[in-house]
Amino acid sequence: MVIVDTSFKKLQGLVKKKISLEELEETLVDLGMELDEVEGDEIKIEITAERVDLITPEGLARAINSYKGFVKKYEEIKINKSKYVHKIDSSVKKYRPFTRSFVVKGVDFDDENIKSLMWIQEKLHDTYGRKRKKVAIGVYDLSKINFPVTYCAKKPELINFVPLGMREELSGMKILQRHPTGRDYAHLLEGSDKFPLQIDNNSEVLSMPPIINSARLGKIDSETEDIFVECTGPSEEALDDVMNILATMFNDWGGKIFSVEIKDGKKSVNCPNLKKGKRKITANLVNKLIGLNLKTKDLVKFLPKMQYNVSTVKGEGVTVEIPSVRTDVWHEVDIADDVARAYGYNNIKPTLPNVSTIGERLPFNIFVEDLCNLLVGRGLVEVKTFALTNHQDQYVKMDIKESEHVALGKNTEDKGLSMVRSWLIPEVIKSLVANRNKEYPHNVFEVGIVVHPDKKADVKSRNVEKLVCGLCEEKIDFTQIKQVLDGVFSFIGLEYSINEVEHGSFISGRAGNVYVGKEEVGIIGEVSPQVLDNWGLAMPLAALELDLRKIFSLVK
């Protein structure tokens, strides 16, 4: 839940036509938001979490203006060219690799605007910025900065400046130890031998991201007219999104926005980029998703209410421009949802489908539950392991070559998680290792999902339901795990065969692929001593892994 604190007077001043508090409340509900609290002129609005652009009252007003038809089309702000340069030094790449910035001139920083800026900055930090992990924002008095600004990294003992809110000069490490904000966010720099730093051409410190600004350059007061705004983080896209939102807000404050050239090695980009997206939508898709009977002309009517500018209309296809601040639009489904809001969810009349059905469990789910009950009856304990794992556990420790898999982005918070599991046996071994101080035997099973790449699928991957069984004790061998396999297929009522196979994870001559007819459905074997040693598991282990979907499709 994200709450926007503002005043009705301020919001009324940003909306193009006068609206009552009751009308505001109705409009917010139509947009999927809620007027949470009213105390005199002060109001609290609960916005939908994905609409980062609505965190600012200015962004909220833009949405209301479009929805109410107070503006004919959404207008991006004007960006003025400048000669300001912001350099990214290679020294910072290992720590917090990216920065973005722009300049605002001619802003009236009265008490209300200063408080509003501080509130919005922290709200963006806490929500979209994930407590400054993803995005950290800094605002500075432009008149005190000598360009170019350089984003770099230095050893903590070489960093010395007076942090905002203090009068004493501190080193980088002492800021983390003694400054209240430093203590709150010290974990973000934990383990770093160097700390990120924004410095100007006079080597004066602007800030130590993502912790604190300097007291001299980072303090905004009533005498400030022009500002330098920057943000840092691990994702260029996230930084661009935040800069577009803030630049649009400052423009609506009456400021003039000037671009800054970001030089990152040989690469150079201008910020803000105000990059607009483009998507094609059809009435047929919208009707299918929300159950209406709209025509193409209806889409052309409703889309501008949700800030989309209709670019072209060709046959049934409507191409729209997505505003640079709309970070929430990832798919045509998002646009269809906006069409439903523009149409009015209250205007959609519920209808009963012309079918009569009785709810029951899916046959596959019954099949899986029966298998689980069988294995519990044979004395195996069910475990549940995590879907996210890493290359080391899935391949290196298992003594096999890397296969095609679904990798996570480079900027994952936990560096021990780099992929989605592609098979279950390594993860079950991980659970056995975690319990190796408990009394043996450890006979376990899991029914879980692995994810395989699939270029034909909408999301470029597909889930595969699998069963894994592991028998771990002093005198375990291939015969015993095969007895479990015999029991499973006897219960299912299928004949199977095993074809011997050489597999790096298993002892040579004691591993095989499992077949039903000509269909390969799994693997079985004794885990090799080398793999057990890689994991630090002292007891022998025999395991099998079966593709339950394939097997279920073969059951008559």
ROKOL-343860 format. One line per 2 residues: number of its first residue (from 0); for each residue x, y, z of C-alpha. Coordinates in pm, 1 decimal. Each point is the difference from the previous one (the first is absolute). Example, Ala and Ser with C-alpha at 12.3 -4.5 7.8 and 13.67 -1.06 7.14 Angstrom:
BEGIN
0) 1230.0 -450.0 780.0  137.0 344.0 -66.0
//
This chain:
BEGIN
0) 0.0 0.0 0.0  141.0 340.9 -104.3
2) -151.3 312.5 156.4  37.9 344.8 -159.7
4) -17.0 285.3 252.6  -106.2 332.6 -148.1
6) -260.0 272.5 38.6  -325.3 36.1 -187.5
8) 92.3 362.9 -69.4  328.1 -101.0 -165.5
10) -161.5 -273.8 -205.7  -282.0 234.3 -101.4
12) 261.0 249.0 -122.2  160.2 -266.4 -220.8
14) -326.0 -129.8 -150.1  -105.5 204.5 -305.1
16) -363.2 45.7 109.5  -161.8 32.1 340.5
18) -125.3 -324.3 153.5  -165.6 -70.1 332.0
20) 136.7 -235.4 263.5  -284.2 -243.5 -79.9
22) 86.9 11.6 -371.0  366.1 -60.3 82.5
24) -94.6 -302.6 209.2  -211.4 -147.5 -282.4
26) 277.1 59.3 -256.0  258.8 -167.0 222.1
28) -223.0 -305.9 40.8  -46.5 -20.4 -378.1
30) 377.9 11.4 -40.9  45.9 -280.8 252.8
32) 106.9 223.1 289.9  -159.8 115.0 323.6
34) -35.7 321.0 198.5  134.0 -149.5 321.1
36) -28.7 286.2 245.8  -116.2 363.1 16.5
38) 100.3 234.7 283.1  -94.8 356.0 -80.0
40) 185.7 85.6 -320.3  251.1 -284.5 42.5
42) -80.7 -317.7 -194.1  156.1 -344.0 -26.2
44) -46.1 -198.0 -321.7  72.2 -371.3 -32.8
46) 138.3 -63.2 -347.0  56.2 -324.9 -186.1
48) 352.6 -123.1 75.8  106.3 -37.7 -364.4
50) -75.4 363.2 -93.5  324.2 164.0 113.1
52) -86.8 313.0 -199.2  -293.7 67.1 234.9
54) 219.6 34.9 309.6  33.4 372.3 -71.9
56) -311.5 222.6 23.0  101.8 134.2 -342.3
58) -11.0 -348.7 -150.4  -333.4 -63.8 169.1
60) -139.0 321.0 -145.1  119.4 -94.2 -349.8
62) -186.9 -330.6 27.4  -317.3 176.7 117.9
64) 23.2 261.0 -277.6  16.4 -272.7 -263.7
66) -274.2 -214.1 156.4  -240.9 291.5 34.2
68) 74.1 125.3 -350.2  142.2 329.0 128.4
70) 288.3 -37.8 -248.0  -31.2 -120.6 -358.9
72) 318.6 -206.1 0.5  290.0 -87.8 226.5
74) 291.1 238.8 -55.9  359.2 -87.4 79.4
76) 204.4 279.5 154.7  254.3 210.0 -186.4
78) 367.4 -77.1 58.7  253.3 277.5 -59.1
80) 344.3 -93.1 -127.7  303.3 90.3 208.3
82) 374.2 -52.5 31.3  -15.5 -167.0 341.5
84) 202.5 -323.9 14.7  -15.8 -280.2 255.7
86) 276.9 -261.1 -26.6  -7.3 -358.8 125.4
88) 345.2 -118.3 105.3  92.6 -365.6 -49.3
90) 88.4 -25.3 371.0  -368.9 -4.7 99.3
92) -111.0 -275.1 -238.4  63.1 -276.7 251.5
94) -218.7 160.2 267.4  -298.4 202.8 -123.7
96) 63.8 35.7 -370.8  -241.9 259.8 -138.8
98) -108.4 357.6 51.3  -241.2 240.6 -171.7
100) -54.0 374.3 50.2  -165.3 317.3 -128.3
102) -18.5 369.6 90.0  -304.0 207.0 99.8
104) 0.3 381.4 -10.8  -243.9 256.6 131.9
106) -173.7 -193.4 277.4  -152.5 179.4 297.7
108) 113.3 -197.7 303.5  -236.6 119.7 269.2
110) -52.2 -206.9 316.2  -284.5 -198.5 -155.3
112) 202.4 -95.3 -308.0  304.2 -97.4 207.6
114) -214.1 -224.4 222.3  -171.5 -143.9 -307.4
116) 336.4 -73.6 -164.9  134.6 -174.7 309.5
118) -318.3 -206.1 32.9  -2.7 -104.2 -367.7
120) 371.2 -84.6 8.8  -43.0 -231.9 297.8
122) -323.3 -150.2 -136.0  178.2 -91.5 -324.1
124) 290.6 -140.5 201.3  -228.6 -218.5 209.0
126) -223.8 -127.1 -282.2  140.8 -13.9 -352.2
128) 356.2 44.3 132.2  -33.1 -304.6 231.1
130) 142.0 184.0 303.7  274.3 154.7 -220.3
132) 124.8 -337.7 -127.4  -142.3 59.3 -346.2
134) -1.6 381.0 -14.7  147.4 272.4 225.2
136) -70.3 365.6 -82.2  201.4 313.0 81.3
138) -94.0 368.5 -48.1  257.5 284.0 13.2
140) 34.3 376.4 -35.8  117.5 47.6 -359.7
142) 171.5 334.1 69.3  256.7 -169.9 225.0
144) 101.1 -275.1 -245.4  290.1 23.8 -243.6
146) -55.4 -231.3 -300.3  74.8 -260.9 -115.3
148) -123.8 -217.4 284.5  169.1 -339.7 34.6
150) -152.8 -314.9 142.9  280.2 -215.8 138.4
152) 99.2 -226.4 289.2  264.9 58.1 266.5
154) 128.6 -180.0 305.7  -198.3 103.5 310.2
156) 306.9 146.4 173.4  57.0 234.6 -297.4
158) -355.8 137.5 18.8  -41.1 304.1 225.0
160) -288.7 249.8 -0.1  -264.8 152.1 225.0
162) -317.7 -207.4 -45.9  -342.8 161.8 -16.2
164) -137.7 64.9 348.7  342.7 18.1 168.5
166) 274.3 260.7 43.7  296.5 -231.7 41.1
168) 204.4 -141.9 -286.8  -7.7 -381.1 1.6
170) 168.2 -278.3 -195.2  -205.2 -239.8 -208.8
172) 6.6 -272.5 266.4  -81.2 240.0 285.1
174) -305.8 123.0 -190.5  -131.8 -357.5 2.5
176) 76.3 -30.2 370.9  -105.2 339.7 136.4
178) -253.3 161.7 -233.9  -362.5 -115.8 58.4
180) -63.5 -48.0 -373.1  340.5 -164.4 -33.7
182) -91.5 -256.1 263.9  -339.6 -63.0 -162.7
184) 148.1 -75.2 -343.4  348.6 -126.1 87.2
186) -102.0 -351.2 -109.5  -15.8 121.8 -362.8
188) 378.0 52.5 1.8  82.4 -297.8 219.2
190) 302.7 -192.7 -127.3  105.8 276.1 -244.2
192) 365.4 101.3 6.1  -94.3 323.4 -180.2
194) -303.4 228.3 34.3  -180.8 178.2 -288.7
196) 50.4 375.8 -13.5  -136.3 295.1 -199.8
198) 261.3 277.2 -26.9  18.6 319.7 -205.0
200) 290.3 139.7 -203.5  147.2 158.1 315.0
202) 3.8 -345.9 166.0  -268.9 119.2 238.3
204) -233.4 -276.5 114.3  -366.7 18.8 -99.7
206) -96.9 -327.6 165.6  96.2 -352.5 95.5
208) -279.4 -203.0 -170.5  -218.5 -164.0 108.5
210) 57.9 138.0 351.8  14.2 379.3 43.4
212) 54.4 335.8 -172.1  264.9 250.0 105.6
214) -115.1 284.7 225.8  129.3 274.9 -230.1
216) -113.6 -115.4 -344.1  -289.6 -222.5 100.4
218) -205.4 247.1 200.9  -301.2 163.5 -166.5
220) -146.0 314.8 158.1  -222.4 297.1 -87.8
222) 288.9 173.4 -181.5  50.1 -294.8 -238.7
224) -134.4 57.6 -350.7  187.9 -246.6 -218.9
226) 69.4 -361.4 89.7  197.1 -301.2 -118.3
228) -187.8 -329.5 37.5  175.6 -336.6 -17.6
230) -70.5 -361.6 81.3  208.9 -315.1 18.3
232) -68.5 -372.1 -12.1  67.1 -334.7 -167.6
234) -254.9 41.9 -283.3  15.0 267.1 -271.9
236) -365.9 -56.2 -87.4  -116.9 58.0 359.2
238) 206.1 321.0 22.9  -140.3 131.0 -327.6
240) -353.8 -70.7 122.3  51.0 197.5 321.8
242) 168.0 289.4 -179.0  -289.5 26.9 -246.0
244) -250.6 10.3 287.4  195.8 262.2 196.1
246) 72.1 216.0 -304.5  -371.1 0.2 -82.9
248) -81.5 98.2 358.6  248.9 290.1 5.6
250) -132.2 118.0 -334.9  -348.2 11.7 152.9
252) 149.4 204.7 285.7  89.0 261.0 -261.9
254) 366.3 -89.3 -36.3  193.4 -21.1 -326.1
256) 159.7 -340.1 -56.9  351.0 -22.4 -147.2
258) 155.1 -324.0 -117.0  331.5 -134.8 127.5
260) 234.7 -207.3 -214.3  91.4 -322.7 180.5
262) 340.6 -124.4 -116.2  61.9 -365.2 83.3
264) 328.7 -95.2 -163.8  -57.1 16.2 -374.7
266) -377.0 1.4 47.8  -188.6 327.2 32.7
268) -370.3 59.5 76.7  -212.5 302.8 79.8
270) -223.4 14.5 305.6  -296.0 27.5 32.6
272) -69.7 -215.8 -304.0  -384.4 23.1 10.4
274) -7.2 -324.2 -193.1  -354.1 -79.2 -112.3
276) -115.5 -353.3 -60.7  -220.5 -127.0 -282.0
278) -251.4 -282.2 9.2  -265.0 -133.3 -232.4
280) -337.1 -104.7 141.8  -320.4 -131.0 -157.9
282) -361.4 15.4 111.9  -17.4 -377.1 -37.6
284) 275.1 -52.0 261.2  -153.0 255.1 239.1
286) -343.1 -162.3 -29.4  146.8 -342.9 58.6
288) 178.8 115.1 315.6  -270.9 213.5 162.8
290) -320.8 -143.2 -143.1  -131.9 300.7 -193.6
292) -108.9 59.7 -355.9  203.9 307.3 -88.5
294) 77.3 120.2 -351.1  324.5 151.7 -124.9
296) -153.7 348.6 20.1  -72.7 -64.1 368.4
298) 368.4 -70.7 64.2  91.9 327.5 -168.3
300) -242.7 172.6 237.6  106.8 -172.2 323.7
302) 378.5 -26.2 -36.5  71.6 378.1 32.5
304) -183.8 -4.2 334.4  285.6 -215.3 132.2
306) 274.7 226.5 -142.3  61.5 -198.3 -320.3
308) 32.3 200.0 -321.3  -144.5 -186.5 -296.6
310) 269.9 -9.7 -265.9  -160.4 -194.4 -286.6
312) -316.0 -197.0 -69.2  33.5 -274.9 -261.5
314) -291.7 -234.1 -43.2  -66.8 -143.9 344.5
316) 345.2 93.1 134.5  49.7 311.5 209.9
318) 358.8 108.3 63.1  51.0 214.2 308.9
320) 283.6 203.7 144.4  72.1 -80.1 364.2
322) 113.8 302.2 206.7  357.4 -9.7 131.9
324) -129.1 4.7 359.6  -216.0 -310.7 -41.3
326) 247.8 -256.1 129.9  -281.9 -245.6 70.8
328) -90.7 -86.2 -360.7  177.9 -324.2 -87.6
330) -257.3 -184.5 -208.6  -317.5 43.8 -204.8
332) -187.9 -133.8 304.0  98.2 317.2 189.1
334) -153.1 212.6 -274.8  -316.3 -212.8 -0.6
336) -27.7 55.3 376.3  25.6 375.3 -57.0
338) -273.8 -18.2 -262.9  -220.2 -169.6 259.5
340) 71.6 282.6 245.1  -81.0 259.5 -264.0
342) -323.1 -182.6 -84.9  -74.9 -23.7 371.1
344) 8.0 -324.3 194.4  -334.4 98.2 154.0
346) -144.9 11.4 -351.9  92.4 -362.4 -69.6
348) -311.2 -204.4 74.0  64.4 -345.9 144.8
350) -156.0 -283.2 -200.8  -29.5 -368.4 71.3
352) 166.0 -222.4 -261.2  -234.6 -225.9 -192.8
354) 157.6 -314.9 142.9  -55.5 -216.7 302.5
356) 305.5 -151.6 165.7  91.6 -171.5 322.6
358) 336.2 89.5 149.7  245.5 -279.6 68.4
360) 373.7 -56.8 19.4  198.5 -38.4 -319.1
362) 82.9 -363.0 -87.9  372.8 82.5 -1.6
364) -18.1 142.4 353.3  -177.0 -316.2 119.9
366) 271.5 -207.4 -170.0  275.9 198.4 176.3
368) -169.1 -21.8 339.8  -42.7 -376.3 -32.6
370) 369.0 -36.3 -87.1  99.7 206.6 303.7
372) -215.9 -218.2 224.2  162.9 -311.7 -149.1
374) 351.6 128.0 71.1  -88.4 108.7 353.5
376) -136.6 -351.3 52.3  336.8 -139.3 -108.5
378) 172.0 203.6 273.3  127.6 294.5 -206.4
380) -21.9 351.3 142.5  -125.7 280.2 -224.2
382) 223.9 306.7 -35.4  -50.3 333.0 -175.0
384) 300.3 179.2 -146.7  38.5 344.1 -155.5
386) -45.1 59.9 -373.3  278.6 260.5 -14.0
388) 351.5 -137.4 10.0  339.9 49.7 -161.8
390) 227.9 -135.1 -271.9  243.3 -145.3 254.6
392) -262.2 -225.6 163.1  -181.6 -103.5 -316.6
394) 303.4 -81.5 -214.1  348.8 36.9 153.4
396) -62.8 -202.0 316.6  -191.8 -258.0 -203.4
398) 298.6 -53.2 -236.8  -200.7 72.1 -315.6
400) 19.7 255.2 -278.3  -222.5 303.8 13.1
402) -322.2 -42.2 -198.2  -242.7 262.9 -127.2
404) -182.0 153.1 295.7  -191.7 306.7 117.5
406) 254.8 242.3 145.9  -81.2 286.6 233.1
408) 114.7 355.9 -67.5  348.5 111.6 102.4
410) -142.7 238.5 259.2  -163.2 -253.4 232.6
412) 25.5 97.8 366.5  120.1 -344.5 109.0
414) 311.2 -86.2 -201.4  -47.6 -366.7 94.1
416) -310.3 -9.4 -220.2  76.3 15.7 -371.0
418) -253.1 -230.4 -168.2  -322.8 -196.4 27.6
420) 57.5 -370.8 67.3  3.6 -224.2 -307.7
422) -4.8 -328.1 194.4  -88.7 -100.6 356.2
424) 265.7 -245.7 118.5  260.8 271.6 85.6
426) -254.2 186.7 211.7  -96.6 -314.9 189.7
428) 369.6 -65.5 63.5  17.4 352.3 142.4
430) -276.8 -88.8 248.6  184.0 -321.3 95.7
432) 319.3 197.3 62.6  -191.7 241.6 223.8
434) -120.0 -296.6 208.9  312.5 -215.8 1.3
436) 33.7 34.2 379.1  -334.1 -182.1 45.8
438) -41.2 -374.9 46.0  0.0 -212.7 -317.1
440) -160.0 -131.2 -221.3  -108.0 310.9 -191.9
442) -251.8 -124.1 -256.7  -173.3 294.9 -162.0
444) -211.1 101.7 -300.0  -126.5 319.3 -156.2
446) -259.2 88.2 -261.7  103.9 334.6 -141.6
448) 27.8 217.4 -305.7  311.4 59.9 -207.5
450) 14.4 261.4 -274.7  133.9 -60.7 -350.4
452) 56.1 260.4 -273.1  -261.7 -11.9 -276.5
454) 22.2 256.2 -280.5  -350.9 -88.1 -120.2
456) -163.5 87.7 332.7  -135.1 347.0 73.1
458) 240.1 43.5 293.6  283.4 -187.4 -177.9
460) -2.6 -280.1 257.7  -219.0 -285.7 124.8
462) -57.6 -169.9 331.5  61.7 -374.4 30.2
464) -142.7 -194.8 295.6  245.8 -260.0 127.0
466) 35.0 -262.1 271.3  335.3 -59.8 169.4
468) 78.0 -273.5 253.1  323.4 -35.0 195.0
470) 112.5 -282.4 230.3  295.2 95.1 218.1
472) 155.7 -233.9 257.0  308.2 -217.9 51.0
474) -105.9 -302.5 -210.6  -198.5 151.6 -285.6
476) 46.7 -124.6 -355.6  -165.0 -1.9 -343.0
478) -224.1 -296.9 85.6  -176.0 188.3 280.0
480) -77.8 311.4 -202.1  -121.6 -225.8 -284.0
482) -242.6 -159.4 245.6  -149.7 344.3 57.9
484) -27.1 43.8 -378.5  -167.5 -343.0 -28.5
486) -252.9 102.8 262.9  -79.9 330.1 -173.9
488) -61.1 -157.8 -341.6  -188.6 -295.0 146.0
490) -232.2 248.8 172.6  -43.9 201.0 -320.7
492) -56.8 -313.0 -208.5  269.1 57.4 -262.5
494) 287.0 -215.9 -125.2  340.7 164.7 -10.7
496) 356.8 -76.7 -102.4  343.3 133.2 90.3
498) 270.5 68.6 -255.9  348.4 29.4 149.4
500) 153.4 344.5 -43.6  326.4 177.3 87.3
502) -83.7 303.2 212.9  250.5 212.2 193.0
504) -214.4 8.2 314.4  -25.9 -378.6 34.7
506) 235.3 -298.4 35.9  90.1 -148.8 -337.6
508) -206.7 -314.0 -67.4  -251.1 89.6 272.1
510) -209.1 260.7 -179.1  -264.6 -10.4 -269.8
512) -270.0 191.4 -178.0  -354.6 -113.8 77.8
514) -229.1 -69.0 -297.4  -369.0 -73.3 -44.3
516) -11.6 -150.1 -345.8  215.9 233.3 -207.6
518) -65.4 301.8 222.2  283.9 101.5 233.4
520) -157.9 101.1 331.0  285.6 22.4 249.7
522) 334.2 -109.9 140.8  110.9 -233.4 282.7
524) 335.2 -87.4 153.8  249.7 -4.1 284.0
526) 154.2 341.4 54.9  376.6 -5.9 -55.6
528) 248.2 34.8 290.9  145.8 310.6 -168.4
530) -338.2 176.2 3.1  -55.0 -102.0 363.3
532) 343.9 142.3 80.7  -81.5 322.1 -188.1
534) -301.2 44.3 227.0  169.4 -119.9 317.8
536) -249.1 -287.4 38.9  157.7 -297.8 177.3
538) -275.2 -258.3 -59.5  -73.6 -181.8 -330.5
540) -299.7 126.3 -197.8  -218.6 -158.0 -267.9
542) -255.8 215.1 -178.9  -255.4 12.8 -277.9
544) -173.8 287.3 -176.9  -314.1 -40.0 -213.9
546) -198.0 232.2 -227.3  -351.9 -35.2 143.3
548) -174.5 181.6 -284.8  143.8 -239.0 -257.5
550) -90.9 -302.1 211.4  -352.8 127.4 65.9
552) -55.2 51.9 -373.7  86.2 -369.3 -55.9
554) -248.1 -132.1 256.9  -301.2 -152.8 -178.5
//
